[in-house]
Amino acid sequence: MKIFLMFITLFSLAANLAATGKMSYFGAVNEAYGACFASLLNLPARGTFQVAGLPKNAPVEIKVTASRVLQLP
């Protein structure tokens, strides 16, 4: 989690997408999302969907899209 928080300070998050094995996990995913991104002024776009299964029976898989704004001289 600490590495992830360092990552979001260096980059601007554009979106994240969560795949879950059961939609009953949505509440927990939503709570974790709020806790991770509470410090951001602009929350990234997000989506959650259910899949038949994830690798190694993981309950959730999250894909994050980020960008880094380069300052030109």
Secondary structure, DSSP 8 states (H G I E B T S, - for coil): -HHHHHHHHHSEEEEEEEEES-GGGHHHHHHHHHHHHTT-SS--EEEEEE-S--GGG-SEEEEEEEE------
